[in-house]
Amino acid sequence: MENNVFNNALSNMSFEMAARGAIRHLYDSGYSIKEIADRLTYPLPVSRIEKEISDYEKEKSSPDAEYEYIRTTDAYGRSSYKRVRKDSLPDAGTRFVDSGS
């Protein structure tokens, strides 16, 4: 049991480091699953790419997709992040807001 949990965690970590970001970037850039599989230097089954894209689509359509995290800085220079609704941001291009000055 413990060995199986460890192997799953190790597999997920190596997938995260090797391919997850690349798959999402290529998918957002308009590449098909076959094209993504051809462009990856890490050997990955097409079924794993399909699963990642499916999971990614679910994340993008989740209620949390309506929120964004902004960084605020207090008077002492300490940074913190808070979750805000995207439609409440003053500018759609603003990602970090400095409230310390």
C-alpha positions as CSV (number, residue, x, y, z in Angstrom):
1,M,0.0,0.0,0.0
2,E,2.6,2.5,1.0
3,N,4.8,1.6,-1.9
4,N,1.9,2.2,-4.3
5,V,1.2,5.6,-2.8
6,F,4.9,6.5,-3.1
7,N,5.1,5.3,-6.7
8,N,1.9,7.3,-7.6
9,A,3.4,10.5,-6.0
10,L,6.7,10.0,-7.8
11,S,4.9,9.4,-11.1
12,N,2.8,12.6,-10.7
13,M,5.9,14.6,-9.7
14,S,7.9,13.5,-12.7
15,F,4.9,14.1,-15.0
16,E,4.5,17.6,-13.6
17,M,8.2,18.4,-14.1
18,A,8.5,16.9,-17.5
19,A,5.3,17.5,-19.4
20,R,2.2,19.1,-17.7
21,G,3.2,22.7,-18.4
22,A,4.3,21.9,-22.0
23,I,1.1,20.1,-22.7
24,R,-1.1,22.9,-21.4
25,H,1.0,25.5,-23.3
26,L,0.8,23.7,-26.6
27,Y,-2.9,23.0,-26.2
28,D,-3.5,26.7,-25.5
29,S,-1.5,27.5,-28.6
30,G,-3.8,25.4,-30.7
31,Y,-1.9,22.2,-31.2
32,S,-3.8,18.9,-31.6
33,I,-3.2,15.9,-29.3
34,K,-1.1,14.2,-32.1
35,E,1.0,17.4,-32.6
36,I,1.6,17.7,-28.9
37,A,2.7,14.1,-28.7
38,D,5.1,14.7,-31.6
39,R,6.6,17.9,-30.1
40,L,7.2,16.5,-26.6
41,T,10.8,15.2,-25.9
42,Y,9.5,13.2,-22.9
43,P,7.9,9.9,-24.1
44,L,4.3,10.0,-23.1
45,P,1.3,7.9,-24.2
46,V,-1.4,9.7,-26.1
47,S,-4.0,8.6,-23.5
48,R,-2.0,10.5,-20.8
49,I,-2.0,13.6,-23.0
50,E,-5.8,13.3,-23.6
51,K,-6.4,12.9,-19.8
52,E,-4.3,16.0,-19.0
53,I,-6.2,18.1,-21.6
54,S,-9.5,16.8,-20.2
55,D,-8.5,17.7,-16.7
56,Y,-7.2,21.1,-17.8
57,E,-10.5,21.9,-19.5
58,K,-12.4,21.0,-16.3
59,E,-10.1,23.3,-14.3
60,K,-10.6,26.2,-16.8
61,S,-14.4,25.8,-16.6
62,S,-14.5,25.5,-12.8
63,P,-16.0,28.3,-10.6
64,D,-12.5,29.2,-9.5
65,A,-11.7,30.3,-13.0
66,E,-13.7,33.4,-12.2
67,Y,-11.1,34.4,-9.6
68,E,-7.6,35.7,-9.7
69,Y,-4.9,36.1,-7.1
70,I,-3.4,39.6,-6.6
71,R,-0.4,40.5,-4.6
72,T,-0.7,43.2,-2.0
73,T,2.1,44.8,-0.1
74,D,1.7,46.4,3.4
75,A,3.5,49.4,4.8
76,Y,6.3,47.2,6.1
77,G,7.0,45.7,2.6
78,R,5.4,42.3,3.4
79,S,3.6,40.7,0.5
80,S,0.5,38.6,0.6
81,Y,-1.9,37.3,-1.9
82,K,-5.7,37.5,-1.9
83,R,-8.3,36.0,-4.2
84,V,-10.6,38.5,-6.0
85,R,-13.2,38.1,-8.7
86,K,-11.9,38.9,-12.1
87,D,-14.7,41.3,-12.9
88,S,-13.9,43.4,-9.8
89,L,-10.4,44.2,-11.0
90,P,-10.0,47.8,-12.1
91,D,-8.0,46.8,-15.3
92,A,-8.1,43.4,-17.0
93,G,-4.4,43.6,-17.6
94,T,-3.6,44.2,-13.9
95,R,-2.2,41.1,-12.2
96,F,-0.3,42.6,-9.2
97,V,-1.6,45.5,-7.1
98,D,0.6,47.3,-4.7
99,S,-1.4,48.7,-1.8
100,G,1.5,49.7,0.4
101,S,2.4,53.2,-0.7
